[in-house]
Amino acid sequence: MVVQKYTRTARVLHWAVAVLVIATLPVGGYMLTEGLARPTQDALFIFHKNVGVLILLLMLARLGWRLTHPAPPLPESVPPLQARIAGLTHWALYAAVLFMAFSGYVRVRAGGFPIEALDALGIPPLVPRSDSLAETAKAAHATARLVVIGLVAIHVGAALHHAILRKDGVFSRIWPPFAR
């Protein structure tokens, strides 16, 4: 059985975003811990905000790449309903991660806080200072976090199912990230 792989660019972008999202999710929760030492909390906020910007940029690149380079076909052994669910889950992940990044950006900028990487590049805030907007974005960001966690769990579970149980080549389409 010959399985077509995603392009190297698609695989690298996938795994880069995956690692960064998986790194920022626990940091985002931990940085809000009561009683955390202020220097530690500040470092976590700086990490979370700036990696969030990187995730946003990588996701925009992924979306552009995906729209111009369609996914390789799934093996014929994958039932049509399962293929449809997989496609919907992938697009839901794109939307949820992009929403997380945008809502995080709006929360920070509308709250009047810096995003150090963007500030260093001289990029001005793209949203006005607004406490109500910041609070709305904060609530949206917190809710979206749960959606992203759920979708990542479904995605990883399905990947493991195909890699370990079915061994049908679905997982090898995206792994390893750097193979030709």
VMD Tcl script that builds the backbone (N, CA, C; Angstrom):
set m [mol new atoms 540]
animate dup $m
set s [atomselect $m all]
$s set {name element resname resid chain x y z} {
  {N N MET 1 A 0.852 -1.175 0.000}
  {CA C MET 1 A 0.000 0.000 0.000}
  {C C MET 1 A 0.896 1.237 0.000}
  {N N VAL 2 A 0.734 2.103 -1.004}
  {CA C VAL 2 A 1.489 3.336 -1.098}
  {C C VAL 2 A 0.594 4.467 -0.601}
  {N N VAL 3 A 1.074 5.164 0.404}
  {CA C VAL 3 A 0.315 6.267 0.975}
  {C C VAL 3 A 1.023 7.564 0.624}
  {N N GLN 4 A 0.269 8.502 0.060}
  {CA C GLN 4 A 0.852 9.804 -0.257}
  {C C GLN 4 A 0.992 10.632 1.007}
  {N N LYS 5 A 2.156 11.296 1.130}
  {CA C LYS 5 A 2.432 12.117 2.307}
  {C C LYS 5 A 2.056 13.574 2.055}
  {N N TYR 6 A 1.869 14.297 3.148}
  {CA C TYR 6 A 1.774 15.748 3.066}
  {C C TYR 6 A 3.133 16.269 2.596}
  {N N THR 7 A 3.156 17.467 2.037}
  {CA C THR 7 A 4.428 18.055 1.638}
  {C C THR 7 A 5.288 18.286 2.882}
  {N N ARG 8 A 6.592 18.397 2.674}
  {CA C ARG 8 A 7.505 18.653 3.800}
  {C C ARG 8 A 7.111 19.956 4.509}
  {N N THR 9 A 6.771 20.983 3.746}
  {CA C THR 9 A 6.370 22.259 4.351}
  {C C THR 9 A 5.150 22.060 5.246}
  {N N ALA 10 A 4.167 21.332 4.773}
  {CA C ALA 10 A 2.959 21.078 5.571}
  {C C ALA 10 A 3.302 20.314 6.847}
  {N N ARG 11 A 4.186 19.329 6.730}
  {CA C ARG 11 A 4.555 18.536 7.910}
  {C C ARG 11 A 5.315 19.384 8.928}
  {N N VAL 12 A 6.254 20.196 8.463}
  {CA C VAL 12 A 7.028 21.042 9.379}
  {C C VAL 12 A 6.103 22.046 10.070}
  {N N LEU 13 A 5.221 22.677 9.299}
  {CA C LEU 13 A 4.286 23.630 9.909}
  {C C LEU 13 A 3.370 22.936 10.911}
  {N N HIS 14 A 2.876 21.759 10.572}
  {CA C HIS 14 A 2.004 21.001 11.481}
  {C C HIS 14 A 2.687 20.751 12.814}
  {N N TRP 15 A 3.906 20.194 12.758}
  {CA C TRP 15 A 4.585 19.816 13.994}
  {C C TRP 15 A 5.084 21.026 14.772}
  {N N ALA 16 A 5.461 22.089 14.090}
  {CA C ALA 16 A 5.868 23.315 14.795}
  {C C ALA 16 A 4.687 23.879 15.573}
  {N N VAL 17 A 3.533 23.969 14.926}
  {CA C VAL 17 A 2.339 24.478 15.615}
  {C C VAL 17 A 1.944 23.530 16.745}
  {N N ALA 18 A 1.988 22.228 16.492}
  {CA C ALA 18 A 1.601 21.259 17.520}
  {C C ALA 18 A 2.449 21.420 18.782}
  {N N VAL 19 A 3.762 21.508 18.606}
  {CA C VAL 19 A 4.660 21.651 19.764}
  {C C VAL 19 A 4.374 22.957 20.506}
  {N N LEU 20 A 4.201 24.040 19.761}
  {CA C LEU 20 A 3.969 25.340 20.401}
  {C C LEU 20 A 2.617 25.394 21.114}
  {N N VAL 21 A 1.578 24.845 20.505}
  {CA C VAL 21 A 0.258 24.829 21.154}
  {C C VAL 21 A 0.307 23.981 22.416}
  {N N ILE 22 A 0.923 22.819 22.310}
  {CA C ILE 22 A 1.001 21.939 23.482}
  {C C ILE 22 A 1.845 22.572 24.586}
  {N N ALA 23 A 2.806 23.409 24.224}
  {CA C ALA 23 A 3.614 24.115 25.235}
  {C C ALA 23 A 2.845 25.270 25.877}
  {N N THR 24 A 2.044 25.982 25.079}
  {CA C THR 24 A 1.380 27.174 25.630}
  {C C THR 24 A 0.137 26.853 26.442}
  {N N LEU 25 A -0.520 25.745 26.179}
  {CA C LEU 25 A -1.742 25.436 26.927}
  {C C LEU 25 A -1.494 25.309 28.433}
  {N N PRO 26 A -0.546 24.496 28.868}
  {CA C PRO 26 A -0.332 24.426 30.321}
  {C C PRO 26 A 0.260 25.713 30.897}
  {N N VAL 27 A 1.105 26.387 30.130}
  {CA C VAL 27 A 1.679 27.653 30.598}
  {C C VAL 27 A 0.561 28.663 30.824}
  {N N GLY 28 A -0.408 28.707 29.886}
  {CA C GLY 28 A -1.529 29.634 30.012}
  {C C GLY 28 A -2.335 29.400 31.271}
  {N N GLY 29 A -2.487 28.161 31.661}
  {CA C GLY 29 A -3.202 27.864 32.908}
  {C C GLY 29 A -2.358 28.151 34.137}
  {N N TYR 30 A -1.110 27.749 34.086}
  {CA C TYR 30 A -0.230 27.889 35.257}
  {C C TYR 30 A 0.085 29.345 35.580}
  {N N MET 31 A 0.195 30.195 34.562}
  {CA C MET 31 A 0.571 31.586 34.805}
  {C C MET 31 A -0.489 32.340 35.586}
  {N N LEU 32 A -1.696 31.787 35.685}
  {CA C LEU 32 A -2.783 32.424 36.425}
  {C C LEU 32 A -2.909 31.896 37.856}
  {N N THR 33 A -1.984 31.037 38.259}
  {CA C THR 33 A -2.016 30.435 39.589}
  {C C THR 33 A -1.867 31.493 40.675}
  {N N GLU 34 A -2.765 31.442 41.657}
  {CA C GLU 34 A -2.678 32.358 42.803}
  {C C GLU 34 A -1.397 32.096 43.575}
  {N N GLY 35 A -0.750 33.172 44.000}
  {CA C GLY 35 A 0.437 33.057 44.837}
  {C C GLY 35 A 1.720 32.773 44.091}
  {N N LEU 36 A 1.657 32.718 42.772}
  {CA C LEU 36 A 2.859 32.487 41.973}
  {C C LEU 36 A 3.770 33.705 42.108}
  {N N ALA 37 A 5.058 33.485 42.265}
  {CA C ALA 37 A 6.006 34.595 42.400}
  {C C ALA 37 A 5.900 35.497 41.174}
  {N N ARG 38 A 5.879 36.801 41.409}
  {CA C ARG 38 A 5.683 37.774 40.319}
  {C C ARG 38 A 6.696 37.629 39.184}
  {N N PRO 39 A 7.996 37.446 39.462}
  {CA C PRO 39 A 8.942 37.283 38.349}
  {C C PRO 39 A 8.642 36.037 37.498}
  {N N THR 40 A 8.224 34.964 38.151}
  {CA C THR 40 A 7.868 33.741 37.421}
  {C C THR 40 A 6.631 33.985 36.577}
  {N N GLN 41 A 5.644 34.626 37.181}
  {CA C GLN 41 A 4.404 34.917 36.463}
  {C C GLN 41 A 4.669 35.828 35.259}
  {N N ASP 42 A 5.485 36.847 35.462}
  {CA C ASP 42 A 5.821 37.752 34.359}
  {C C ASP 42 A 6.509 37.003 33.214}
  {N N ALA 43 A 7.447 36.132 33.542}
  {CA C ALA 43 A 8.157 35.357 32.514}
  {C C ALA 43 A 7.189 34.454 31.756}
  {N N LEU 44 A 6.244 33.848 32.468}
  {CA C LEU 44 A 5.263 32.982 31.812}
  {C C LEU 44 A 4.336 33.783 30.896}
  {N N PHE 45 A 3.911 34.966 31.350}
  {CA C PHE 45 A 3.068 35.825 30.510}
  {C C PHE 45 A 3.821 36.231 29.245}
  {N N ILE 46 A 5.077 36.624 29.400}
  {CA C ILE 46 A 5.879 37.034 28.232}
  {C C ILE 46 A 6.022 35.869 27.255}
  {N N PHE 47 A 6.340 34.691 27.779}
  {CA C PHE 47 A 6.445 33.499 26.937}
  {C C PHE 47 A 5.127 33.240 26.211}
  {N N HIS 48 A 4.023 33.212 26.963}
  {CA C HIS 48 A 2.711 32.862 26.413}
  {C C HIS 48 A 2.284 33.845 25.317}
  {N N LYS 49 A 2.443 35.135 25.573}
  {CA C LYS 49 A 2.040 36.154 24.590}
  {C C LYS 49 A 2.864 36.050 23.311}
  {N N ASN 50 A 4.156 35.940 23.457}
  {CA C ASN 50 A 5.031 35.953 22.287}
  {C C ASN 50 A 4.972 34.657 21.499}
  {N N VAL 51 A 4.835 33.538 22.174}
  {CA C VAL 51 A 4.638 32.273 21.455}
  {C C VAL 51 A 3.271 32.285 20.780}
  {N N GLY 52 A 2.292 32.929 21.407}
  {CA C GLY 52 A 0.973 33.073 20.782}
  {C C GLY 52 A 1.059 33.801 19.446}
  {N N VAL 53 A 1.871 34.843 19.396}
  {CA C VAL 53 A 2.071 35.568 18.135}
  {C C VAL 53 A 2.727 34.646 17.106}
  {N N LEU 54 A 3.701 33.875 17.532}
  {CA C LEU 54 A 4.362 32.934 16.629}
  {C C LEU 54 A 3.366 31.886 16.119}
  {N N ILE 55 A 2.521 31.390 17.007}
  {CA C ILE 55 A 1.487 30.427 16.598}
  {C C ILE 55 A 0.567 31.068 15.560}
  {N N LEU 56 A 0.168 32.308 15.804}
  {CA C LEU 56 A -0.700 32.995 14.856}
  {C C LEU 56 A -0.040 33.088 13.479}
  {N N LEU 57 A 1.205 33.484 13.443}
  {CA C LEU 57 A 1.914 33.607 12.160}
  {C C LEU 57 A 2.059 32.250 11.474}
  {N N LEU 58 A 2.419 31.229 12.252}
  {CA C LEU 58 A 2.558 29.888 11.669}
  {C C LEU 58 A 1.213 29.345 11.179}
  {N N MET 59 A 0.146 29.635 11.926}
  {CA C MET 59 A -1.177 29.166 11.507}
  {C C MET 59 A -1.637 29.867 10.229}
  {N N LEU 60 A -1.334 31.144 10.103}
  {CA C LEU 60 A -1.674 31.840 8.861}
  {C C LEU 60 A -0.880 31.248 7.690}
  {N N ALA 61 A 0.382 30.917 7.941}
  {CA C ALA 61 A 1.198 30.261 6.908}
  {C C ALA 61 A 0.622 28.884 6.580}
  {N N ARG 62 A 0.228 28.135 7.611}
  {CA C ARG 62 A -0.373 26.812 7.397}
  {C C ARG 62 A -1.635 26.913 6.580}
  {N N LEU 63 A -2.476 27.862 6.937}
  {CA C LEU 63 A -3.738 28.025 6.220}
  {C C LEU 63 A -3.475 28.367 4.753}
  {N N GLY 64 A -2.565 29.304 4.524}
  {CA C GLY 64 A -2.220 29.658 3.147}
  {C C GLY 64 A -1.671 28.467 2.383}
  {N N TRP 65 A -0.793 27.711 3.031}
  {CA C TRP 65 A -0.207 26.538 2.376}
  {C C TRP 65 A -1.279 25.502 2.073}
  {N N ARG 66 A -2.146 25.259 3.053}
  {CA C ARG 66 A -3.184 24.232 2.907}
  {C C ARG 66 A -4.172 24.587 1.806}
  {N N LEU 67 A -4.489 25.877 1.688}
  {CA C LEU 67 A -5.431 26.301 0.657}
  {C C LEU 67 A -4.841 26.184 -0.744}
  {N N THR 68 A -3.519 26.225 -0.835}
  {CA C THR 68 A -2.868 26.123 -2.145}
  {C C THR 68 A -2.248 24.740 -2.401}
  {N N HIS 69 A -2.203 23.914 -1.379}
  {CA C HIS 69 A -1.649 22.559 -1.492}
  {C C HIS 69 A -2.596 21.591 -0.774}
  {N N PRO 70 A -3.564 21.024 -1.475}
  {CA C PRO 70 A -4.549 20.144 -0.837}
  {C C PRO 70 A -3.899 18.962 -0.119}
  {N N ALA 71 A -4.591 18.480 0.887}
  {CA C ALA 71 A -4.119 17.307 1.629}
  {C C ALA 71 A -4.083 16.097 0.695}
  {N N PRO 72 A -3.124 15.212 0.916}
  {CA C PRO 72 A -3.098 13.986 0.106}
  {C C PRO 72 A -4.327 13.132 0.436}
  {N N PRO 73 A -4.744 12.318 -0.498}
  {CA C PRO 73 A -5.947 11.506 -0.248}
  {C C PRO 73 A -5.706 10.493 0.874}
  {N N LEU 74 A -6.758 10.234 1.611}
  {CA C LEU 74 A -6.693 9.187 2.631}
  {C C LEU 74 A -6.680 7.823 1.935}
  {N N PRO 75 A -6.124 6.825 2.601}
  {CA C PRO 75 A -6.164 5.477 2.012}
  {C C PRO 75 A -7.622 5.047 1.784}
  {N N GLU 76 A -7.831 4.188 0.801}
  {CA C GLU 76 A -9.188 3.720 0.486}
  {C C GLU 76 A -9.821 2.949 1.638}
  {N N SER 77 A -9.006 2.465 2.573}
  {CA C SER 77 A -9.533 1.714 3.709}
  {C C SER 77 A -10.275 2.591 4.712}
  {N N VAL 78 A -10.121 3.913 4.606}
  {CA C VAL 78 A -10.807 4.817 5.525}
  {C C VAL 78 A -12.234 5.025 5.020}
  {N N PRO 79 A -13.233 4.674 5.854}
  {CA C PRO 79 A -14.632 4.838 5.430}
  {C C PRO 79 A -14.973 6.306 5.147}
  {N N PRO 80 A -15.875 6.568 4.209}
  {CA C PRO 80 A -16.218 7.949 3.844}
  {C C PRO 80 A -16.669 8.811 5.027}
  {N N LEU 81 A -17.471 8.262 5.927}
  {CA C LEU 81 A -17.922 9.057 7.078}
  {C C LEU 81 A -16.734 9.433 7.964}
  {N N GLN 82 A -15.837 8.501 8.181}
  {CA C GLN 82 A -14.646 8.784 8.986}
  {C C GLN 82 A -13.774 9.841 8.299}
  {N N ALA 83 A -13.651 9.754 6.990}
  {CA C ALA 83 A -12.871 10.745 6.243}
  {C C ALA 83 A -13.501 12.128 6.383}
  {N N ARG 84 A -14.823 12.194 6.317}
  {CA C ARG 84 A -15.536 13.477 6.460}
  {C C ARG 84 A -15.323 14.052 7.858}
  {N N ILE 85 A -15.432 13.214 8.875}
  {CA C ILE 85 A -15.227 13.668 10.258}
  {C C ILE 85 A -13.794 14.152 10.444}
  {N N ALA 86 A -12.834 13.434 9.863}
  {CA C ALA 86 A -11.425 13.848 9.958}
  {C C ALA 86 A -11.228 15.225 9.323}
  {N N GLY 87 A -11.818 15.430 8.155}
  {CA C GLY 87 A -11.708 16.719 7.486}
  {C C GLY 87 A -12.312 17.843 8.313}
  {N N LEU 88 A -13.497 17.600 8.861}
  {CA C LEU 88 A -14.155 18.614 9.693}
  {C C LEU 88 A -13.336 18.906 10.950}
  {N N THR 89 A -12.751 17.872 11.537}
  {CA C THR 89 A -11.938 18.064 12.742}
  {C C THR 89 A -10.696 18.889 12.421}
  {N N HIS 90 A -10.063 18.624 11.278}
  {CA C HIS 90 A -8.888 19.411 10.891}
  {C C HIS 90 A -9.246 20.887 10.736}
  {N N TRP 91 A -10.341 21.165 10.023}
  {CA C TRP 91 A -10.728 22.568 9.817}
  {C C TRP 91 A -11.164 23.222 11.125}
  {N N ALA 92 A -11.802 22.441 12.008}
  {CA C ALA 92 A -12.184 22.976 13.322}
  {C C ALA 92 A -10.940 23.323 14.136}
  {N N LEU 93 A -9.894 22.496 14.033}
  {CA C LEU 93 A -8.632 22.802 14.721}
  {C C LEU 93 A -8.012 24.085 14.186}
  {N N TYR 94 A -7.995 24.242 12.873}
  {CA C TYR 94 A -7.482 25.479 12.279}
  {C C TYR 94 A -8.241 26.675 12.857}
  {N N ALA 95 A -9.567 26.597 12.810}
  {CA C ALA 95 A -10.400 27.711 13.268}
  {C C ALA 95 A -10.197 27.985 14.758}
  {N N ALA 96 A -10.160 26.938 15.557}
  {CA C ALA 96 A -10.040 27.116 17.002}
  {C C ALA 96 A -8.678 27.692 17.396}
  {N N VAL 97 A -7.612 27.203 16.776}
  {CA C VAL 97 A -6.280 27.717 17.106}
  {C C VAL 97 A -6.143 29.169 16.626}
  {N N LEU 98 A -6.647 29.466 15.446}
  {CA C LEU 98 A -6.625 30.857 14.973}
  {C C LEU 98 A -7.451 31.755 15.892}
  {N N PHE 99 A -8.616 31.279 16.301}
  {CA C PHE 99 A -9.461 32.057 17.214}
  {C C PHE 99 A -8.745 32.299 18.539}
  {N N MET 100 A -8.076 31.260 19.051}
  {CA C MET 100 A -7.300 31.415 20.296}
  {C C MET 100 A -6.249 32.506 20.140}
  {N N ALA 101 A -5.518 32.461 19.042}
  {CA C ALA 101 A -4.448 33.431 18.830}
  {C C ALA 101 A -5.005 34.847 18.687}
  {N N PHE 102 A -6.067 34.999 17.901}
  {CA C PHE 102 A -6.657 36.325 17.721}
  {C C PHE 102 A -7.264 36.851 19.018}
  {N N SER 103 A -7.992 35.995 19.731}
  {CA C SER 103 A -8.613 36.458 20.980}
  {C C SER 103 A -7.553 36.786 22.024}
  {N N GLY 104 A -6.460 36.036 22.049}
  {CA C GLY 104 A -5.364 36.357 22.962}
  {C C GLY 104 A -4.739 37.693 22.620}
  {N N TYR 105 A -4.536 37.930 21.329}
  {CA C TYR 105 A -3.978 39.211 20.891}
  {C C TYR 105 A -4.896 40.365 21.311}
  {N N VAL 106 A -6.184 40.220 21.044}
  {CA C VAL 106 A -7.141 41.284 21.380}
  {C C VAL 106 A -7.181 41.495 22.889}
  {N N ARG 107 A -7.173 40.413 23.665}
  {CA C ARG 107 A -7.206 40.534 25.123}
  {C C ARG 107 A -6.017 41.355 25.621}
  {N N VAL 108 A -4.832 41.035 25.116}
  {CA C VAL 108 A -3.610 41.702 25.574}
  {C C VAL 108 A -3.583 43.162 25.125}
  {N N ARG 109 A -3.807 43.393 23.848}
  {CA C ARG 109 A -3.705 44.755 23.313}
  {C C ARG 109 A -4.834 45.653 23.822}
  {N N ALA 110 A -6.063 45.143 23.859}
  {CA C ALA 110 A -7.177 45.952 24.364}
  {C C ALA 110 A -7.002 46.228 25.857}
  {N N GLY 111 A -6.305 45.321 26.544}
  {CA C GLY 111 A -6.019 45.520 27.966}
  {C C GLY 111 A -4.864 46.472 28.216}
  {N N GLY 112 A -4.231 46.925 27.143}
  {CA C GLY 112 A -3.139 47.887 27.283}
  {C C GLY 112 A -1.797 47.274 27.639}
  {N N PHE 113 A -1.657 45.983 27.421}
  {CA C PHE 113 A -0.421 45.294 27.774}
  {C C PHE 113 A 0.496 45.175 26.556}
  {N N PRO 114 A 1.778 45.017 26.788}
  {CA C PRO 114 A 2.708 44.875 25.659}
  {C C PRO 114 A 2.731 43.449 25.102}
  {N N ILE 115 A 3.106 43.349 23.859}
  {CA C ILE 115 A 3.528 42.074 23.264}
  {C C ILE 115 A 4.946 42.366 22.798}
  {N N GLU 116 A 5.881 41.926 23.584}
  {CA C GLU 116 A 7.266 42.348 23.458}
  {C C GLU 116 A 7.851 42.160 22.063}
  {N N ALA 117 A 7.591 41.031 21.432}
  {CA C ALA 117 A 8.147 40.784 20.095}
  {C C ALA 117 A 7.597 41.783 19.082}
  {N N LEU 118 A 6.313 42.044 19.141}
  {CA C LEU 118 A 5.709 43.001 18.211}
  {C C LEU 118 A 6.165 44.424 18.511}
  {N N ASP 119 A 6.273 44.745 19.792}
  {CA C ASP 119 A 6.739 46.079 20.179}
  {C C ASP 119 A 8.174 46.306 19.702}
  {N N ALA 120 A 9.006 45.274 19.813}
  {CA C ALA 120 A 10.402 45.397 19.384}
  {C C ALA 120 A 10.498 45.630 17.870}
  {N N LEU 121 A 9.516 45.117 17.136}
  {CA C LEU 121 A 9.482 45.304 15.684}
  {C C LEU 121 A 8.797 46.614 15.294}
  {N N GLY 122 A 8.292 47.340 16.284}
  {CA C GLY 122 A 7.618 48.612 16.013}
  {C C GLY 122 A 6.213 48.452 15.467}
  {N N ILE 123 A 5.596 47.294 15.685}
  {CA C ILE 123 A 4.235 47.053 15.189}
  {C C ILE 123 A 3.245 47.599 16.220}
  {N N PRO 124 A 2.460 48.583 15.836}
  {CA C PRO 124 A 1.528 49.189 16.790}
  {C C PRO 124 A 0.333 48.273 17.065}
  {N N PRO 125 A -0.364 48.497 18.174}
  {CA C PRO 125 A -1.582 47.717 18.446}
  {C C PRO 125 A -2.604 47.909 17.327}
  {N N LEU 126 A -3.283 46.845 16.972}
  {CA C LEU 126 A -4.284 46.893 15.910}
  {C C LEU 126 A -5.703 46.989 16.454}
  {N N VAL 127 A -5.824 47.043 17.777}
  {CA C VAL 127 A -7.132 47.215 18.419}
  {C C VAL 127 A -7.016 48.345 19.439}
  {N N PRO 128 A -8.122 49.030 19.698}
  {CA C PRO 128 A -8.069 50.133 20.657}
  {C C PRO 128 A -7.998 49.626 22.099}
  {N N ARG 129 A -7.519 50.461 22.968}
  {CA C ARG 129 A -7.512 50.173 24.406}
  {C C ARG 129 A -8.958 50.203 24.881}
  {N N SER 130 A -9.427 49.093 25.447}
  {CA C SER 130 A -10.814 48.998 25.895}
  {C C SER 130 A -10.930 47.880 26.917}
  {N N ASP 131 A -11.281 48.254 28.155}
  {CA C ASP 131 A -11.426 47.240 29.200}
  {C C ASP 131 A -12.539 46.244 28.873}
  {N N SER 132 A -13.660 46.736 28.328}
  {CA C SER 132 A -14.760 45.820 28.018}
  {C C SER 132 A -14.375 44.859 26.892}
  {N N LEU 133 A -13.680 45.352 25.876}
  {CA C LEU 133 A -13.206 44.483 24.797}
  {C C LEU 133 A -12.198 43.469 25.334}
  {N N ALA 134 A -11.316 43.929 26.207}
  {CA C ALA 134 A -10.313 43.028 26.798}
  {C C ALA 134 A -10.979 41.914 27.606}
  {N N GLU 135 A -11.995 42.254 28.369}
  {CA C GLU 135 A -12.696 41.244 29.181}
  {C C GLU 135 A -13.458 40.251 28.301}
  {N N THR 136 A -14.085 40.747 27.253}
  {CA C THR 136 A -14.789 39.858 26.318}
  {C C THR 136 A -13.804 38.899 25.652}
  {N N ALA 137 A -12.673 39.440 25.197}
  {CA C ALA 137 A -11.653 38.605 24.555}
  {C C ALA 137 A -11.060 37.605 25.544}
  {N N LYS 138 A -10.909 38.030 26.804}
  {CA C LYS 138 A -10.375 37.133 27.836}
  {C C LYS 138 A -11.307 35.938 28.041}
  {N N ALA 139 A -12.617 36.198 28.118}
  {CA C ALA 139 A -13.595 35.116 28.282}
  {C C ALA 139 A -13.612 34.213 27.049}
  {N N ALA 140 A -13.539 34.816 25.863}
  {CA C ALA 140 A -13.530 34.025 24.627}
  {C C ALA 140 A -12.283 33.151 24.555}
  {N N HIS 141 A -11.151 33.712 24.951}
  {CA C HIS 141 A -9.878 32.988 24.933}
  {C C HIS 141 A -9.930 31.793 25.892}
  {N N ALA 142 A -10.485 32.008 27.072}
  {CA C ALA 142 A -10.583 30.931 28.069}
  {C C ALA 142 A -11.505 29.817 27.581}
  {N N THR 143 A -12.611 30.173 26.953}
  {CA C THR 143 A -13.540 29.167 26.418}
  {C C THR 143 A -12.918 28.427 25.241}
  {N N ALA 144 A -12.267 29.165 24.363}
  {CA C ALA 144 A -11.636 28.543 23.200}
  {C C ALA 144 A -10.556 27.555 23.620}
  {N N ARG 145 A -9.911 27.824 24.746}
  {CA C ARG 145 A -8.888 26.902 25.261}
  {C C ARG 145 A -9.476 25.503 25.446}
  {N N LEU 146 A -10.688 25.434 25.983}
  {CA C LEU 146 A -11.329 24.140 26.197}
  {C C LEU 146 A -11.655 23.462 24.871}
  {N N VAL 147 A -12.076 24.241 23.899}
  {CA C VAL 147 A -12.369 23.693 22.569}
  {C C VAL 147 A -11.091 23.149 21.944}
  {N N VAL 148 A -10.001 23.911 22.026}
  {CA C VAL 148 A -8.723 23.459 21.460}
  {C C VAL 148 A -8.270 22.174 22.146}
  {N N ILE 149 A -8.351 22.129 23.464}
  {CA C ILE 149 A -7.948 20.919 24.194}
  {C C ILE 149 A -8.769 19.720 23.727}
  {N N GLY 150 A -10.080 19.887 23.593}
  {CA C GLY 150 A -10.938 18.798 23.129}
  {C C GLY 150 A -10.597 18.346 21.725}
  {N N LEU 151 A -10.397 19.307 20.825}
  {CA C LEU 151 A -10.063 18.957 19.441}
  {C C LEU 151 A -8.689 18.306 19.332}
  {N N VAL 152 A -7.727 18.785 20.112}
  {CA C VAL 152 A -6.393 18.166 20.113}
  {C C VAL 152 A -6.498 16.728 20.621}
  {N N ALA 153 A -7.290 16.518 21.661}
  {CA C ALA 153 A -7.459 15.159 22.197}
  {C C ALA 153 A -8.070 14.231 21.138}
  {N N ILE 154 A -9.079 14.707 20.432}
  {CA C ILE 154 A -9.700 13.908 19.366}
  {C C ILE 154 A -8.681 13.621 18.260}
  {N N HIS 155 A -7.949 14.660 17.863}
  {CA C HIS 155 A -6.965 14.534 16.785}
  {C C HIS 155 A -5.849 13.547 17.153}
  {N N VAL 156 A -5.311 13.688 18.344}
  {CA C VAL 156 A -4.238 12.791 18.794}
  {C C VAL 156 A -4.768 11.366 18.955}
  {N N GLY 157 A -5.967 11.238 19.509}
  {CA C GLY 157 A -6.572 9.909 19.655}
  {C C GLY 157 A -6.753 9.219 18.313}
  {N N ALA 158 A -7.236 9.956 17.330}
  {CA C ALA 158 A -7.424 9.381 15.997}
  {C C ALA 158 A -6.084 9.028 15.365}
  {N N ALA 159 A -5.088 9.901 15.543}
  {CA C ALA 159 A -3.755 9.614 14.992}
  {C C ALA 159 A -3.177 8.342 15.600}
  {N N LEU 160 A -3.290 8.205 16.913}
  {CA C LEU 160 A -2.787 7.001 17.583}
  {C C LEU 160 A -3.566 5.757 17.144}
  {N N HIS 161 A -4.860 5.902 16.964}
  {CA C HIS 161 A -5.690 4.793 16.490}
  {C C HIS 161 A -5.178 4.291 15.135}
  {N N HIS 162 A -4.905 5.232 14.230}
  {CA C HIS 162 A -4.414 4.839 12.900}
  {C C HIS 162 A -2.983 4.316 12.953}
  {N N ALA 163 A -2.143 4.896 13.807}
  {CA C ALA 163 A -0.732 4.498 13.863}
  {C C ALA 163 A -0.540 3.157 14.552}
  {N N ILE 164 A -1.275 2.932 15.651}
  {CA C ILE 164 A -1.019 1.750 16.483}
  {C C ILE 164 A -1.981 0.602 16.179}
  {N N LEU 165 A -3.263 0.913 16.057}
  {CA C LEU 165 A -4.245 -0.159 15.884}
  {C C LEU 165 A -4.476 -0.527 14.420}
  {N N ARG 166 A -4.780 0.450 13.605}
  {CA C ARG 166 A -5.114 0.161 12.201}
  {C C ARG 166 A -3.890 -0.011 11.321}
  {N N LYS 167 A -2.816 0.702 11.639}
  {CA C LYS 167 A -1.582 0.644 10.835}
  {C C LYS 167 A -1.898 0.736 9.342}
  {N N ASP 168 A -2.707 1.751 9.015}
  {CA C ASP 168 A -3.203 1.884 7.648}
  {C C ASP 168 A -2.522 2.981 6.838}
  {N N GLY 169 A -1.459 3.576 7.381}
  {CA C GLY 169 A -0.711 4.585 6.650}
  {C C GLY 169 A -1.192 6.011 6.847}
  {N N VAL 170 A -2.288 6.217 7.576}
  {CA C VAL 170 A -2.801 7.575 7.772}
  {C C VAL 170 A -1.794 8.414 8.547}
  {N N PHE 171 A -1.247 7.863 9.623}
  {CA C PHE 171 A -0.291 8.624 10.436}
  {C C PHE 171 A 0.997 8.907 9.664}
  {N N SER 172 A 1.416 7.993 8.818}
  {CA C SER 172 A 2.670 8.187 8.071}
  {C C SER 172 A 2.552 9.305 7.032}
  {N N ARG 173 A 1.352 9.790 6.765}
  {CA C ARG 173 A 1.193 10.923 5.839}
  {C C ARG 173 A 1.797 12.197 6.435}
  {N N ILE 174 A 1.816 12.309 7.774}
  {CA C ILE 174 A 2.283 13.531 8.426}
  {C C ILE 174 A 3.587 13.311 9.189}
  {N N TRP 175 A 3.979 12.059 9.392}
  {CA C TRP 175 A 5.187 11.746 10.151}
  {C C TRP 175 A 6.157 11.004 9.269}
  {N N PRO 176 A 7.433 11.241 9.380}
  {CA C PRO 176 A 8.116 12.237 10.200}
  {C C PRO 176 A 8.072 13.613 9.533}
  {N N PRO 177 A 8.293 14.659 10.314}
  {CA C PRO 177 A 8.160 15.992 9.767}
  {C C PRO 177 A 9.195 16.358 8.695}
  {N N PHE 178 A 10.390 15.775 8.753}
  {CA C PHE 178 A 11.455 16.220 7.860}
  {C C PHE 178 A 11.784 15.243 6.740}
  {N N ALA 179 A 11.057 14.142 6.627}
  {CA C ALA 179 A 11.366 13.146 5.588}
  {C C ALA 179 A 11.068 13.705 4.199}
  {N N ARG 180 A 11.822 13.237 3.228}
  {CA C ARG 180 A 11.587 13.682 1.830}
  {C C ARG 180 A 10.377 12.994 1.264}
}
mol reanalyze $m
mol bondsrecalc $m
mol representation Tube
mol addrep $m
